[in-house]
Amino acid sequence: MKIGIIGSGNIGGTLGRHWAKAGHEVMFSSRNPEELKPMAAEAGAQTGSVEAAAAFGEVILLAIPFGKIPELAQQIGRLDDKILIDATNPYPQRDGDVAQQVIDDESQTATGYVASQFPGAQTVKAFNSIYFKVLEDKAFRAGDERIAVQLCGDDPQAKQTVKQLIEDIGFAPQDIGDLNSGTIFEPNAPLYNKNLKIGEAETLLQQLSV
Ligand SMILES: NC(=O)c1ccc[n+]([C@@H]2O[C@H](COP(=O)([O-])OP(=O)(O)OC[C@H]3O[C@@H](n4cnc5c(N)ncnc54)[C@H](OP(=O)(O)O)[C@@H]3O)[C@@H](O)[C@H]2O)c1
């Protein structure tokens, strides 16, 4: 698939390298794409502006600080018919009022907010609850050894695509449900940043459901 990475740091850089290794076409971007050239060259990927990555990808990975999302949405506009993977988390100390308002607003989840910024895209929440070093070191495993990556979303087809992208790099998708279910793997929630093998993660989810 063609994957545009917006925010090519700890999470975006790691995922882009893995997806390129798995045979996908990757374009890394940030506000300073020229700085990404060595990483991209090593990975066999491209670099471009944020707008270029947004245009390039059938799938867009969003991995920037949450507080930057409104300005990004202004900058790139709509992402119609694309799959948007939201890997972001709202941290008020880092992200300011945007994050605090989303946390305080019980009528909206964090990814619900992200989805509202990009109407027309199919938003899937994934990779927000795995530590980047685990993402880096524990990729390309098989079977029960795979670490779980939680995901949720409202569009079954988009979710299936993201599940495949999780499997392609040797992690195990753990489907939590629709987009509103994502609160269970947001900061401070029970499934956040647990970095468990898939069997352990499924057991924990069952315990939480009873
Ligand atoms: N670190 C983790 O283990 C982890 C795990 C799961 C989820 N997350 C979440 O993933 C997101 C990214 O975290 P990270 O640790 O990968 O951060 P990071 O290493 O600081 O990388 C952030 C990237 O975003 C780019 N960026 C910042 N503002 C931007 C803007 N306005 N437009 C385009 N690109 C912009 C930065 O590059 P430039 O400054 O060059 O633009 C950088 O490449 C956060 O929301 C975080 O909560 C992190």
The ligand as a MOL file (V3000), in Angstrom:
LIG
                    3D

  0  0  0     0  0            999 V3000
M  V30 BEGIN CTAB
M  V30 COUNTS 48 52 0 0 0
M  V30 BEGIN ATOM
M  V30 1 N 6.5750 7.8620 22.0770 0
M  V30 2 C 5.7470 6.8240 22.2120 0
M  V30 3 O 6.1350 5.7370 22.7010 0
M  V30 4 C 4.3310 6.9480 21.7350 0
M  V30 5 C 3.5510 5.7940 21.7250 0
M  V30 6 C 2.2550 5.8470 21.2190 0
M  V30 7 C 1.7360 7.0400 20.7700 0
M  V30 8 N 2.5020 8.1840 20.8260 0 CHG=1
M  V30 9 C 1.8830 9.4250 20.3340 0
M  V30 10 O 2.3190 9.6190 19.0000 0
M  V30 11 C 2.4830 11.0170 18.7440 0
M  V30 12 C 3.9290 11.2630 18.3390 0
M  V30 13 O 4.7690 10.8590 19.4030 0
M  V30 14 P 6.3320 10.6310 19.1710 0
M  V30 15 O 6.8710 10.1200 20.4510 0
M  V30 16 O 6.5440 9.8730 17.9120 0 CHG=-1
M  V30 17 O 6.7990 12.1450 18.9760 0
M  V30 18 P 8.1470 12.7100 18.3340 0
M  V30 19 O 9.2090 11.6710 18.3510 0
M  V30 20 O 8.3840 14.0250 18.9750 0
M  V30 21 O 7.7330 12.9350 16.8050 0
M  V30 22 C 6.7480 13.8670 16.4670 0
M  V30 23 C 6.8920 14.1830 14.9900 0
M  V30 24 O 5.8800 15.1140 14.6320 0
M  V30 25 C 6.4470 16.1050 13.7800 0
M  V30 26 N 5.6090 17.2920 13.9090 0
M  V30 27 C 5.4260 18.0830 14.9900 0
M  V30 28 N 4.5370 19.0480 14.7190 0
M  V30 29 C 4.1380 18.8560 13.4380 0
M  V30 30 C 3.2360 19.5280 12.5880 0
M  V30 31 N 2.5560 20.6180 12.9660 0
M  V30 32 N 3.0630 19.0490 11.3310 0
M  V30 33 C 3.7340 17.9600 10.9210 0
M  V30 34 N 4.6060 17.2800 11.6870 0
M  V30 35 C 4.8120 17.7280 12.9320 0
M  V30 36 C 7.8790 16.2540 14.3020 0
M  V30 37 O 8.8010 16.6930 13.3360 0
M  V30 38 P 9.1090 18.2590 13.0410 0
M  V30 39 O 9.2720 18.9270 14.3790 0
M  V30 40 O 10.3470 18.2090 12.2040 0
M  V30 41 O 7.9210 18.7260 12.2780 0
M  V30 42 C 8.2170 14.7890 14.5890 0
M  V30 43 O 8.6300 14.1130 13.4090 0
M  V30 44 C 2.0870 11.7450 20.0250 0
M  V30 45 O 0.7340 12.1460 19.9250 0
M  V30 46 C 2.2750 10.6740 21.0980 0
M  V30 47 O 1.4440 10.8860 22.2320 0
M  V30 48 C 3.7890 8.1440 21.2800 0
M  V30 END ATOM
M  V30 BEGIN BOND
M  V30 1 1 1 2
M  V30 2 2 2 3
M  V30 3 1 2 4
M  V30 4 1 4 5
M  V30 5 2 4 48
M  V30 6 2 5 6
M  V30 7 1 6 7
M  V30 8 2 7 8
M  V30 9 1 8 9
M  V30 10 1 8 48
M  V30 11 1 9 10
M  V30 12 1 9 46
M  V30 13 1 10 11
M  V30 14 1 11 12
M  V30 15 1 11 44
M  V30 16 1 12 13
M  V30 17 1 13 14
M  V30 18 2 14 15
M  V30 19 1 14 16
M  V30 20 1 14 17
M  V30 21 1 17 18
M  V30 22 2 18 19
M  V30 23 1 18 20
M  V30 24 1 18 21
M  V30 25 1 21 22
M  V30 26 1 22 23
M  V30 27 1 23 24
M  V30 28 1 23 42
M  V30 29 1 24 25
M  V30 30 1 25 26
M  V30 31 1 25 36
M  V30 32 1 26 27
M  V30 33 1 26 35
M  V30 34 2 27 28
M  V30 35 1 28 29
M  V30 36 1 29 30
M  V30 37 2 29 35
M  V30 38 1 30 31
M  V30 39 2 30 32
M  V30 40 1 32 33
M  V30 41 2 33 34
M  V30 42 1 34 35
M  V30 43 1 36 37
M  V30 44 1 36 42
M  V30 45 1 37 38
M  V30 46 2 38 39
M  V30 47 1 38 40
M  V30 48 1 38 41
M  V30 49 1 42 43
M  V30 50 1 44 45
M  V30 51 1 44 46
M  V30 52 1 46 47
M  V30 END BOND
M  V30 END CTAB
M  END
